[in-house]
Amino acid sequence: MQPILVTGATGTLGRAVTSRLLASGTEVRALSRRTQPASQSVEWAVADLSEPPQASGDLDEVVRGTSAIVHCASNPLSRGEDIEAALNLIEAARRTGAPHLIYISIVGVDRVPLGYYRTKWTVERILENSDVPSTILRATQFHDLVLAAMRNLARPPVMAVPARIGCQPVDADDVAERLARIALGEPAGRVPDLGGPQILTTEELARLYLRASGKRRRVLPVPVPGKVSRGYREGGHLAPEHAHGRITFEQFLAGRLA
Ligand SMILES: NC(=O)c1ccc[n+]([C@@H]2O[C@H](COP(=O)([O-])OP(=O)(O)OC[C@H]3O[C@@H](n4cnc5c(N)ncnc54)[C@H](OP(=O)(O)O)[C@@H]3O)[C@@H](O)[C@H]2O)c1
């Protein structure tokens, strides 16, 4: 059986995908921009996907011989980088036998006018218009991201949260399970979205966080103006009809903050 390449394998989702694939007996080649400690279970490769292939080592050699690529690498802070990375990966895949390329996107990339979402939507379309066999899965926000946001918001004595915005956080492991299944199957184009099991307001998320972390703060919903905020208020980032994640935010917090 050929290995599966996981890009962004040091990240939240990439780590979970790697574990899921290894648990299913699949060989994993894992990509990072930095040299990782040698591992008995994973074959590490080093490349910066956004660099021209010759500058970042031989990307073809990283991709060659894999049956699928689960593309989890992303840099939300640099708008052009994810597009360059996707183009380089697609070209390397085309040159090396066109393995199944799986892209993780975000629910609402075409509805909420956030720069990072626009970039991800562009990558989706580049992939759809390429001749590389591919699958695109959109997921809602990961629990880890919501926890990081809550930690930041809880720094001051009053916890100001965006008013009238719902959130449907999903566990990265639930997303990883779906991606691992996709990677072991046939290319399917855009597949049904994956959302977390519950839609909660930012206020409810804040209270769950405060209870789990033992912190005491006043929670203050604050209206946030602008198009992006309106997109969120209208629920463009939610997938109520695909609430298939199993782990709730409360369960995640209990595990993480225990
Ligand atoms: N977080 C969410 O709520 C959420 C929700 C839905 C979908 N997604 C999508 O899921 C994917 C993974 O998200 P995540 O939260 O797991 O991200 P993450 O923890 O930030 O991990 C991203 C990884 O990408 C790698 N990377 C960044 N730039 C790279 C480059 N130029 N070349 C090679 N590797 C690069 C980094 O690895 P090294 O530093 O080791 O190189 C990093 O570990 C992203 O595409 C994201 O848009 C995220």
The ligand as an ORCA input file, in Angstrom:
! r2SCAN-3c Opt
* xyz 0 1
  N      -8.910     26.036     12.679
  C     -10.174     25.952     12.286
  O     -11.105     26.311     13.005
  C     -10.480     25.408     10.904
  C     -11.808     25.156     10.525
  C     -12.064     24.616      9.260
  C     -11.010     24.379      8.381
  N      -9.738     24.673      8.781
  C      -8.625     24.424      7.849
  O      -7.907     23.299      8.310
  C      -6.536     23.441      7.932
  C      -5.645     23.189      9.136
  O      -5.985     24.094     10.155
  P      -5.233     24.016     11.571
  O      -6.049     24.826     12.504
  O      -4.897     22.615     11.866
  O      -3.904     24.846     11.214
  P      -2.564     24.966     12.072
  O      -2.676     24.289     13.383
  O      -2.179     26.409     12.023
  O      -1.535     24.145     11.189
  C      -1.180     24.569      9.904
  C       0.151     23.939      9.547
  O       0.494     24.346      8.222
  C       1.887     24.292      8.096
  N       2.282     25.309      7.100
  C       1.955     26.632      7.104
  N       2.474     27.229      6.024
  C       3.137     26.259      5.319
  C       3.884     26.252      4.113
  N       4.066     27.384      3.406
  N       4.441     25.093      3.677
  C       4.271     23.952      4.387
  N       3.570     23.898      5.549
  C       3.021     25.037      6.000
  C       2.480     24.571      9.479
  O       3.424     23.557      9.748
  P       5.003     23.855      9.988
  O       5.077     25.102     10.815
  O       5.455     22.613     10.713
  O       5.584     23.990      8.635
  C       1.293     24.389     10.436
  O       1.525     23.384     11.415
  C      -6.401     24.839      7.307
  O      -6.465     24.719      5.906
  C      -7.632     25.562      7.800
  O      -8.070     26.575      6.930
  C      -9.437     25.151     10.019
*
